[in-house]
Amino acid sequence: MADPIRKRTRDDLVPAEGAATPGLNRRVAFAEEGHWFGHVEAEPRTMSGWHHHGENVTLGYVLKGEISLEFGPGGSDSVTVGPGEFFEVPKHTVHREGNATDQPGEVVIVRAGQGPVVFPVEGPEPA
């Protein structure tokens, strides 16, 4: 017999392990070897520390607000993603994310790959 389908509600989510960022409430619905699925609420004017996700690709869908992602040499590149838009962070890409607006943000996140999902670093390579 196949494994049963599992369901989670918002109330079932648990805090994500790894580097915590005040103002970014990361919660996990499912975390197994090979995939991670969760939800992030981003308070206004909040930014994470620099990190990458190792062998995991991170995919996101913005439900509300705007999420900014900074990356590239010296952190000089950025992408702003709004409601109804998707983003992808490739394996090993050093970045930080947050909410640069005055309104709350909300994102659904999926990570696909192997190993730990968060590796804090000092910052991106210099420009």
N, C-alpha and C positions, 0 to 999 in steps of 0.2 A: 504494500500500500504506500502511496506517496505521502510525503509530509503534509500536514494540514496547512491551510492558508491562515496566516496570522494577521491580526488587526491591532492597531494602536490608536488611541485617542490622544488629543492634546494633553490630557491629564496623565496619561501613561508615560510620557516622555521623561527621560532622566538626564541630569546634567552631563555634558560631554567631558571626557577626561582630556588632559593635556593642558596646554598653556591657556590660562584664563585671562580674559580681558574685561575689566570693569565696564559695564554698559553694553557688552555683547553677550547676550544670554543664549548660549549654544546648548541645545538639547537633542538627545538621540532617540530615534524611534527603533532602528534596527542597526546592529553592528555585529557583523560576522566576518570571518576571514574572507577577503575578496570584495566586501562592500560595506558601506556606511551610509545611513540615511537619516537626516535630521532636519532641524528647524532652528533658525537664528532670529532673534529679535534684537534690533540695533537701536539703542537710544540715540537721540540727537547728539551730534558733535562727538562721536566716539570713533577711535581708530585702534586696531589691534597692533601688536608688535610684529616685527618682521619674522617670517617663518616660511617653510615650504611643507609639502605633504608627501615627501619621499616618493615611493613607487605608486602613489595614488593620484589619479586624475580627479579633480574636483569640478563638479557641475552644479550650477545654481540657477534658480528661477526666482525672480523678485516678485513678491506678492504685493508689497506696498512700500512707498518711500523710494529712496535712491541709495544704492550701495556703490562706493568708490573703491577701486582696486588699484594700488600703486605697485609698480614693478620696474624691471629694466635697470640699466646701469645707473647707480646712484639714486634709484627710485624715481627716475625722471619721466617714466611713462605712466599713464593712468587711463583707466576706463571707468566710465560712470554708467551704471545699469539701472534702469527704471522699471516700474511695474509692467508686467507682461513680457519682460525681456529675460534672456538666458545668458549665462556666461560659462566659460570653461577656463580652468587654471591647469595647465599641463603639469605632468610629473616634474618634481624638483625645481619648479619655478619659484624663486624667492619673491615674496609679495607681502603686502599687508592690506587689510580691508577695513572698511568702516562706513560710517554714515556722517557725511559732512554737512547735512542739512539740519534744519530746526524741527523736522518732523520725524517720528519713529519710522524705522524700516523693518521689513520682515522678508525673510528669504527661506526657501526650501533648498537643502544641500544634499547632494549625492556624491559619495566618493567611491571610486572603483579602483581596486589594485590590491597590493599586498603589504603587510607590515604596518607599523605605527602610522597614524594619520597626521601627526603634528610634530614638526621639528623646529623649535625656536632658533633663530640665528641673530647675529648682531645687526645685520642689514644686508642689502644687496651689494654686489661688486661695485667698486667705485666707478664713476663716469669717466 
